[in-house]
Amino acid sequence: MKRRKLLSASAVGVAALTGCASDATGRDPARAAFSVARPMLPVVGTSEMFPIRRIYCIGRNYAAHAREMGHDPDREPPFFFTKPADAIVICADPANPTKVAYPSATKNLHHEMELVVALKSGGTDIPVDKALDHVFGYAVGLDMTRRDLQNQAKDMGRPWDMGKGFDQSAPIGEIFPASKIGHPAKGTIQLDVNGKTRQKSDLNALIWSVPETISYLSGLVALAAGDLIYTGTPDGVAAVVKGDTLAGFVDGCGTVTCTLV
């Protein structure tokens, strides 16, 4: 009898979580009070959309960038921060730059050009040699940073959230499936601002490779389908202002193009 009661209670709990619960009075099943759009990214060459679950970003993952930020890349293990999923703004057309709002509360907005990894599955404690099995594809993204707010937070020993996770802080292009392009371990990563190159490096300069990054991160959190991982930026980060057009690419992985307004 106790076991039947327990199973019954468990079933009701699961139903509630899935939005299908009804109470003992027979009232209508539970439903959301209102709908919320889920952020999605287009998959190049298809009509499919990639639903976004979480956005993880690795910090200081190119040696030259770590040094320009005043850190020693040979001593630091990887560290991560997050952005909200709806920080994404699709900027996939080089001929028609997407308008991205210059954020409030900053006078020092910086660009950080990055290769983005999109996961189709996940788990915990993923071995390095199995990490790429979980990759759906790759995209090109910008980690926009309110550097003054970030530095203030650092100085006060506070979280970086408002320096990194603001509205439209994650411009990104289309996703290129790994089934079509493979898993790039080398190739140019570059960002131009108003037609002049600001950042340029090669993916082979990553301190922690994509498989190593996935493996390490999965030891901290359970990764899952829909997760994006921004893999770090090369040196050359600098301030941008309203009216600037940012155009970046990674060999074989598309582009990201936007104008600050």
C-alpha positions as a Markdown table, in Angstrom:
| # | Residue | x | y | z |
|---|---|---|---|---|
| 1 | Met | 0.0 | 0.0 | 0.0 |
| 2 | Lys | 2.8 | 2.4 | 0.9 |
| 3 | Arg | 4.6 | 1.7 | -2.3 |
| 4 | Arg | 1.4 | 2.4 | -4.4 |
| 5 | Lys | 0.9 | 5.7 | -2.6 |
| 6 | Leu | 4.5 | 6.6 | -3.2 |
| 7 | Leu | 4.3 | 5.8 | -6.9 |
| 8 | Ser | 1.1 | 7.7 | -7.2 |
| 9 | Ala | 2.6 | 10.8 | -5.6 |
| 10 | Ser | 5.6 | 10.5 | -7.8 |
| 11 | Ala | 3.5 | 10.4 | -11.0 |
| 12 | Val | 1.6 | 13.5 | -9.9 |
| 13 | Gly | 4.9 | 15.3 | -9.3 |
| 14 | Val | 6.2 | 14.4 | -12.7 |
| 15 | Ala | 3.0 | 15.5 | -14.3 |
| 16 | Ala | 3.1 | 18.8 | -12.6 |
| 17 | Leu | 6.6 | 19.5 | -13.8 |
| 18 | Thr | 5.6 | 18.7 | -17.4 |
| 19 | Gly | 2.6 | 21.0 | -17.2 |
| 20 | Cys | 0.0 | 18.1 | -17.2 |
| 21 | Ala | -1.1 | 17.9 | -13.6 |
| 22 | Ser | -4.7 | 18.0 | -12.4 |
| 23 | Asp | -5.8 | 18.0 | -8.8 |
| 24 | Ala | -8.3 | 15.8 | -7.0 |
| 25 | Thr | -11.2 | 18.1 | -7.9 |
| 26 | Gly | -10.7 | 17.2 | -11.6 |
| 27 | Arg | -9.9 | 20.8 | -12.6 |
| 28 | Asp | -8.1 | 21.5 | -15.9 |
| 29 | Pro | -4.4 | 20.4 | -16.1 |
| 30 | Ala | -1.9 | 22.9 | -14.9 |
| 31 | Arg | -0.5 | 25.2 | -17.6 |
| 32 | Ala | 1.9 | 28.1 | -17.9 |
| 33 | Ala | 0.4 | 31.5 | -17.0 |
| 34 | Phe | 2.0 | 32.9 | -20.2 |
| 35 | Ser | 4.3 | 31.9 | -22.9 |
| 36 | Val | 8.0 | 32.8 | -23.2 |
| 37 | Ala | 9.8 | 32.5 | -26.5 |
| 38 | Arg | 12.9 | 30.2 | -26.4 |
| 39 | Pro | 16.0 | 31.7 | -28.1 |
| 40 | Met | 17.0 | 29.7 | -31.2 |
| 41 | Leu | 19.7 | 30.0 | -33.8 |
| 42 | Pro | 19.4 | 29.1 | -37.5 |
| 43 | Val | 21.4 | 26.1 | -38.8 |
| 44 | Val | 23.1 | 27.0 | -42.1 |
| 45 | Gly | 21.7 | 25.4 | -45.2 |
| 46 | Thr | 18.6 | 24.0 | -43.5 |
| 47 | Ser | 15.2 | 25.2 | -42.1 |
| 48 | Glu | 16.2 | 23.8 | -38.7 |
| 49 | Met | 16.7 | 26.0 | -35.6 |
| 50 | Phe | 19.0 | 25.2 | -32.7 |
| 51 | Pro | 17.3 | 25.8 | -29.4 |
| 52 | Ile | 19.5 | 27.4 | -26.8 |
| 53 | Arg | 19.6 | 26.1 | -23.2 |
| 54 | Arg | 22.6 | 27.8 | -21.6 |
| 55 | Ile | 25.6 | 30.0 | -22.6 |
| 56 | Tyr | 29.0 | 29.3 | -21.0 |
| 57 | Cys | 32.1 | 31.4 | -21.7 |
| 58 | Ile | 35.7 | 30.5 | -20.9 |
| 59 | Gly | 37.9 | 33.3 | -19.8 |
| 60 | Arg | 41.4 | 34.2 | -21.1 |
| 61 | Asn | 41.9 | 31.2 | -23.4 |
| 62 | Tyr | 44.4 | 32.7 | -25.7 |
| 63 | Ala | 47.9 | 33.3 | -24.3 |
| 64 | Ala | 48.4 | 36.7 | -25.8 |
| 65 | His | 45.0 | 37.9 | -24.6 |
| 66 | Ala | 45.7 | 36.6 | -21.1 |
| 67 | Arg | 48.9 | 38.6 | -21.1 |
| 68 | Glu | 47.3 | 41.8 | -22.3 |
| 69 | Met | 44.8 | 41.5 | -19.4 |
| 70 | Gly | 47.7 | 41.2 | -17.0 |
| 71 | His | 47.6 | 37.4 | -16.3 |
| 72 | Asp | 50.0 | 34.5 | -16.8 |
| 73 | Pro | 48.4 | 31.9 | -19.1 |
| 74 | Asp | 50.9 | 29.2 | -18.1 |
| 75 | Arg | 49.6 | 29.1 | -14.5 |
| 76 | Glu | 45.8 | 29.4 | -14.7 |
| 77 | Pro | 43.4 | 26.5 | -15.1 |
| 78 | Pro | 40.3 | 27.4 | -17.1 |
| 79 | Phe | 37.5 | 29.4 | -15.6 |
| 80 | Phe | 34.0 | 30.1 | -16.8 |
| 81 | Phe | 31.2 | 32.6 | -16.6 |
| 82 | Thr | 27.7 | 32.6 | -18.1 |
| 83 | Lys | 25.3 | 34.8 | -20.1 |
| 84 | Pro | 21.5 | 34.4 | -20.2 |
| 85 | Ala | 20.3 | 32.6 | -23.2 |
| 86 | Asp | 18.3 | 35.6 | -24.4 |
| 87 | Ala | 21.5 | 37.7 | -24.6 |
| 88 | Ile | 21.8 | 36.1 | -28.1 |
| 89 | Val | 21.2 | 38.3 | -31.1 |
| 90 | Ile | 21.5 | 36.8 | -34.6 |
| 91 | Cys | 24.0 | 38.7 | -36.8 |
| 92 | Ala | 24.5 | 36.4 | -39.7 |
| 93 | Asp | 24.3 | 38.6 | -42.8 |
| 94 | Pro | 27.6 | 40.4 | -43.7 |
| 95 | Ala | 25.8 | 42.5 | -46.3 |
| 96 | Asn | 23.2 | 43.8 | -43.9 |
| 97 | Pro | 24.7 | 44.3 | -40.4 |
| 98 | Thr | 22.3 | 43.6 | -37.6 |
| 99 | Lys | 21.6 | 46.6 | -35.4 |
| 100 | Val | 22.8 | 46.0 | -31.8 |
| 101 | Ala | 22.0 | 48.4 | -29.0 |
| 102 | Tyr | 24.9 | 50.1 | -27.3 |
| 103 | Pro | 24.2 | 49.1 | -23.6 |
| 104 | Ser | 23.3 | 51.5 | -20.8 |
| 105 | Ala | 25.5 | 52.1 | -17.8 |
| 106 | Thr | 28.8 | 51.9 | -19.6 |
| 107 | Lys | 31.4 | 54.2 | -21.1 |
| 108 | Asn | 33.8 | 51.4 | -22.1 |
| 109 | Leu | 32.2 | 48.7 | -24.2 |
| 110 | His | 34.7 | 46.1 | -25.5 |
| 111 | His | 34.5 | 43.5 | -28.3 |
| 112 | Glu | 35.7 | 39.9 | -27.8 |
| 113 | Met | 35.7 | 37.7 | -30.9 |
| 114 | Glu | 35.1 | 34.0 | -30.4 |
| 115 | Leu | 34.5 | 30.5 | -31.9 |
| 116 | Val | 31.3 | 29.2 | -30.4 |
| 117 | Val | 30.6 | 25.5 | -29.9 |
| 118 | Ala | 27.0 | 24.2 | -30.0 |
| 119 | Leu | 26.2 | 20.9 | -28.2 |
| 120 | Lys | 23.7 | 18.3 | -29.2 |
| 121 | Ser | 24.1 | 16.2 | -26.0 |
| 122 | Gly | 26.1 | 16.4 | -22.8 |
| 123 | Gly | 26.6 | 14.8 | -19.4 |
| 124 | Thr | 29.1 | 15.0 | -16.6 |
| 125 | Asp | 32.8 | 14.2 | -16.4 |
| 126 | Ile | 33.0 | 13.7 | -20.2 |
| 127 | Pro | 36.4 | 12.2 | -21.3 |
| 128 | Val | 38.5 | 14.4 | -23.6 |
| 129 | Asp | 38.5 | 11.7 | -26.3 |
| 130 | Lys | 34.7 | 11.6 | -26.2 |
| 131 | Ala | 34.0 | 15.3 | -26.0 |
| 132 | Leu | 33.6 | 16.0 | -29.7 |
| 133 | Asp | 30.8 | 13.3 | -29.9 |
| 134 | His | 28.6 | 15.8 | -28.1 |
| 135 | Val | 29.2 | 18.7 | -30.6 |
| 136 | Phe | 26.4 | 19.6 | -33.0 |
| 137 | Gly | 28.2 | 22.4 | -34.7 |
| 138 | Tyr | 30.1 | 25.7 | -34.6 |
| 139 | Ala | 29.3 | 29.4 | -35.0 |
| 140 | Val | 31.1 | 32.8 | -34.7 |
| 141 | Gly | 30.2 | 35.0 | -31.8 |
| 142 | Leu | 31.0 | 38.2 | -29.9 |
| 143 | Asp | 31.3 | 38.4 | -26.2 |
| 144 | Met | 30.5 | 42.0 | -25.7 |
| 145 | Thr | 31.7 | 43.3 | -22.3 |
| 146 | Arg | 31.0 | 46.4 | -20.3 |
| 147 | Arg | 34.6 | 46.6 | -19.2 |
| 148 | Asp | 34.2 | 49.4 | -16.7 |
| 149 | Leu | 31.5 | 47.5 | -14.9 |
| 150 | Gln | 33.5 | 44.3 | -15.0 |
| 151 | Asn | 36.6 | 46.0 | -13.6 |
| 152 | Gln | 34.6 | 47.6 | -10.8 |
| 153 | Ala | 33.2 | 44.2 | -9.9 |
| 154 | Lys | 36.7 | 42.7 | -9.9 |
| 155 | Asp | 38.0 | 45.5 | -7.6 |
| 156 | Met | 35.1 | 45.0 | -5.2 |
| 157 | Gly | 35.3 | 41.2 | -5.2 |
| 158 | Arg | 31.8 | 40.9 | -6.7 |
| 159 | Pro | 30.4 | 38.8 | -9.6 |
| 160 | Trp | 30.8 | 39.9 | -13.2 |
| 161 | Asp | 27.2 | 39.4 | -14.2 |
| 162 | Met | 26.3 | 43.0 | -15.1 |
| 163 | Gly | 29.6 | 43.4 | -17.0 |
| 164 | Lys | 29.0 | 40.3 | -19.2 |
| 165 | Gly | 25.4 | 39.2 | -19.2 |
| 166 | Phe | 23.5 | 42.3 | -20.3 |
| 167 | Asp | 20.9 | 42.6 | -23.2 |
| 168 | Gln | 22.3 | 41.7 | -26.6 |
| 169 | Ser | 25.7 | 40.9 | -25.2 |
| 170 | Ala | 26.1 | 37.8 | -27.3 |
| 171 | Pro | 25.9 | 38.6 | -31.1 |
| 172 | Ile | 26.3 | 35.4 | -33.1 |
| 173 | Gly | 26.1 | 34.0 | -36.6 |
| 174 | Glu | 24.5 | 30.8 | -38.0 |
| 175 | Ile | 25.5 | 27.4 | -36.8 |
| 176 | Phe | 27.5 | 25.3 | -39.1 |
| 177 | Pro | 27.0 | 21.5 | -38.4 |
| 178 | Ala | 30.0 | 19.5 | -37.6 |
| 179 | Ser | 28.7 | 16.8 | -39.9 |
| 180 | Lys | 29.4 | 19.3 | -42.7 |
| 181 | Ile | 32.6 | 21.1 | -41.6 |
| 182 | Gly | 34.2 | 18.7 | -39.2 |
| 183 | His | 35.8 | 19.9 | -36.0 |
| 184 | Pro | 38.1 | 22.9 | -36.7 |
| 185 | Ala | 41.3 | 22.9 | -34.6 |
| 186 | Lys | 43.1 | 25.5 | -36.7 |
| 187 | Gly | 42.2 | 28.4 | -38.9 |
| 188 | Thr | 42.0 | 32.2 | -38.8 |
| 189 | Ile | 39.8 | 33.9 | -36.3 |
| 190 | Gln | 39.5 | 37.7 | -37.1 |
| 191 | Leu | 37.5 | 40.7 | -36.2 |
| 192 | Asp | 37.4 | 44.0 | -38.1 |
| 193 | Val | 36.0 | 47.2 | -36.8 |
| 194 | Asn | 35.0 | 49.8 | -39.5 |
| 195 | Gly | 37.1 | 47.8 | -42.0 |
| 196 | Lys | 40.3 | 47.8 | -39.9 |
| 197 | Thr | 41.5 | 44.5 | -38.3 |
| 198 | Arg | 41.4 | 44.6 | -34.5 |
| 199 | Gln | 41.8 | 40.9 | -33.6 |
| 200 | Lys | 43.5 | 38.2 | -35.5 |
| 201 | Ser | 44.8 | 34.8 | -34.5 |
| 202 | Asp | 44.5 | 31.1 | -35.2 |
| 203 | Leu | 42.4 | 28.5 | -33.4 |
| 204 | Asn | 45.5 | 26.5 | -32.8 |
| 205 | Ala | 46.5 | 29.2 | -30.3 |
| 206 | Leu | 43.8 | 28.2 | -27.9 |
| 207 | Ile | 45.3 | 27.3 | -24.5 |
| 208 | Trp | 42.5 | 24.8 | -23.8 |
| 209 | Ser | 41.3 | 23.1 | -27.0 |
| 210 | Val | 37.6 | 22.5 | -27.6 |
| 211 | Pro | 37.6 | 18.9 | -26.4 |
| 212 | Glu | 39.6 | 19.9 | -23.3 |
| 213 | Thr | 37.2 | 22.7 | -22.6 |
| 214 | Ile | 34.1 | 20.5 | -22.9 |
| 215 | Ser | 35.7 | 17.9 | -20.7 |
| 216 | Tyr | 36.7 | 20.3 | -18.0 |
| 217 | Leu | 33.4 | 22.2 | -17.9 |
| 218 | Ser | 31.5 | 18.9 | -17.6 |
| 219 | Gly | 33.3 | 18.3 | -14.4 |
| 220 | Leu | 31.8 | 21.5 | -13.0 |
| 221 | Val | 28.2 | 21.3 | -14.4 |
| 222 | Ala | 26.1 | 18.8 | -16.3 |
| 223 | Leu | 26.2 | 19.8 | -19.9 |
| 224 | Ala | 23.2 | 19.2 | -22.2 |
| 225 | Ala | 21.8 | 19.6 | -25.7 |
| 226 | Gly | 21.3 | 23.3 | -26.5 |
| 227 | Asp | 24.3 | 24.5 | -24.6 |
| 228 | Leu | 26.6 | 27.0 | -26.3 |
| 229 | Ile | 30.3 | 27.4 | -25.2 |
| 230 | Tyr | 32.1 | 30.6 | -26.2 |
| 231 | Thr | 35.7 | 29.4 | -26.4 |
| 232 | Gly | 37.7 | 32.6 | -25.6 |
| 233 | Thr | 39.1 | 35.6 | -27.5 |
| 234 | Pro | 42.4 | 36.5 | -29.0 |
| 235 | Asp | 44.4 | 39.6 | -28.1 |
| 236 | Gly | 43.4 | 43.0 | -29.5 |
| 237 | Val | 40.2 | 43.6 | -27.5 |
| 238 | Ala | 39.4 | 47.3 | -27.4 |
| 239 | Ala | 36.5 | 49.8 | -27.0 |
| 240 | Val | 33.8 | 50.4 | -29.5 |
| 241 | Val | 31.2 | 53.2 | -29.8 |
| 242 | Lys | 27.9 | 53.9 | -31.4 |
| 243 | Gly | 28.1 | 53.8 | -35.1 |
| 244 | Asp | 30.9 | 51.2 | -35.2 |
| 245 | Thr | 30.4 | 48.2 | -37.5 |
| 246 | Leu | 32.0 | 44.9 | -36.2 |
| 247 | Ala | 32.6 | 42.2 | -38.8 |
| 248 | Gly | 34.2 | 38.9 | -37.7 |
| 249 | Phe | 34.8 | 35.4 | -39.1 |
| 250 | Val | 36.4 | 32.1 | -38.3 |
| 251 | Asp | 37.6 | 30.0 | -41.2 |
| 252 | Gly | 34.8 | 27.5 | -42.2 |
| 253 | Cys | 32.5 | 28.6 | -39.4 |
| 254 | Gly | 30.7 | 31.6 | -40.8 |
| 255 | Thr | 30.6 | 35.3 | -39.8 |
| 256 | Val | 29.1 | 37.7 | -37.3 |
| 257 | Thr | 28.3 | 41.3 | -38.4 |
| 258 | Cys | 26.6 | 44.1 | -36.5 |
| 259 | Thr | 26.4 | 47.8 | -36.1 |
| 260 | Leu | 26.2 | 49.5 | -32.7 |
| 261 | Val | 23.3 | 51.9 | -32.4 |
